[in-house]
């Protein structure tokens, strides 16, 4: 189970890094840009993830994961926060999640916690977050790619460079 916890932290950190790099590449105006329709801006996604992480992972073993002071609907309202404020929200939410998950012991994984009065094992709560976070980080990356277009720098293996990447990784230069 320690292997699982280490893997979960590694995965969470990779999503944190992807989101951080995306935010850092954009200016304040771009972080508030919304495609037509009802999609959220990166700024709103960050606000939502922060609210979710703080609610779920603050005192997660002893209190319900939907805290009474969370106002989820407000997370989806535009507030024109600066890039610095958006990054602060991003880091704050992630610090809460990473510290909480980092404090979990293998013995904790079978304990029961509650999210919106619904029982979950700690293991399931981690898995629940592990599906929620990449969903939104993927949205952030996609919006960043739409905004920057050909100026976007890939966060993984760039298109058309898989063979070169594999040759380098496998030592077949």
N, C-alpha and C positions, 0 to 999 in steps of 0.2 A: 504493500500500500504506500510505502514511502516513495517507491518508484512512480506511482500514479501522481502523488502530490508534486513531486519534482517535475514531472512531465506537464502537469496542469500549469504550474508556475512558468515553465518555459514557453508554453503556448500563449498564455496570457501576455507575457513580456513581448512576444513576437507581434501580437496585435497592438499592444501599446506602442511599439516602435513604428509600425506601419502608420498608425493614426498620427503619431507625433511628426513623422516625416511629411505627411500630407499637410498637416496644419502649418508647419514651418515654411512650406513652399508657397503659401498663399498669403495675400494681404487681407486686411480687415474686410474690405468690400467683398472680396472673393469668398471669404468665409461665411458671409451672409447671403450669397447668391443662391437663389432657388430656381430649379427648372420649372417650366410651366406645369400647371396642375397643382397638386397638393404635396409634392415632395418637400422634405425638410432641408434646410441649409445645413452645412457642416456645423455652424455655430449652434443650431438647435439640437443636432444629434449629440454634440459634446455636452450640452446642457442636460439632455435626457440621460446619457450614459452616466454622467456625474451623479445626477439624482438617484438613478437606479443603484449605482455602486454604493453610494453613501447609505442608502436605505437598506439595501440587502446585507451589507458587510459590517456595519457598525453594530457592535454587540450581537453579532449574528448567532451566537450559541444561546443567548438568554432573552432576546426580544424578537418579535415578529419582524420579518424582513420588509414589511411595508410599514414604515414609520409614520406616526400620526402627523409629523411636521413636514412630510413630503407632499408637495402639490404637483403631481405628475402632469396635469394638463398645462400648467404654467411652463413646463420644460419645452413645450412646443410653441411658445409665443416668442416672437422676435423681440429682442431687446437692444440691438445695436451695440453689444459689448465689443470692446477693443480686442485686437488679436492677443494682447497680453492677458486680458481677462479670460479669454477663451482658453489659452494655454494653461492658465492657473486652474480653471475648472477641470480641464483634462487631467492635469497632474494630481489634483486633489482627489478626484474620483479614483484614479488608478492607485494612488498611495494607499487609500483605504482598502481597496480590493486586494492588492498585492500583500499588504501587511497582514490582513485577515487570513488569506489563504496560506501565507507563509507561517502563520502561527498554528495551523491545524496539524494535529498529530494523527498517525494512523488509527489510534483508538477513537478519535473523534468522528471518523468517517461514517460510522453506523448510528451516531446520535441523531435524534430527531430534532429538527428545527421547523419553524413555521414561516411561510410566506403567504401573506393575505389569508391567514388562518388555515392554510392547507399544509398538512404535514409533509415534510421532505427529509430524507436522510441528508447529512452534510455532503455525502458523495453526490447525491442527486442535485443538490443546490449548486455545487461546483459545475456539474454537467449542464445545468440549466443556464448558468452564466456563460459557460463555454460555447453555448449555441447563440445566446443573445448578443454577446460582444462582437463576434466576427460578422454577424448580420449587419450591424451598424457600421463597423469599421470598413466593411466592403462598400457600403453606401458612400462613406466619406472618400474613399480612394476613387471610386467611380466619378463622383462629382469633381474631385480634384483633376482627374484625367480629362473630363469634359471641359473644364475651365482652361487648363493649360495646353490642351491639344498636343501639337507636335513638340512642345517644350516640356512635356511630362517626362520625367526620368523614372524608369521602371523600378518598382520596389522588389522585384524578383528577377527572373531571367527575362531579358527583353525579347520581344518577338524576333524570330529568325536567328537567335543566338544559342539555341538549346544544344546543338552539336558542339559548338566551341566550349560552352560551359561544361558539358559532360567530358569532353577530352581533357580539359584542365583538371576536373575533379578526379578523374580516373587515371591521370598521369599519362595520357596518350597524346602528348603535345605534338 
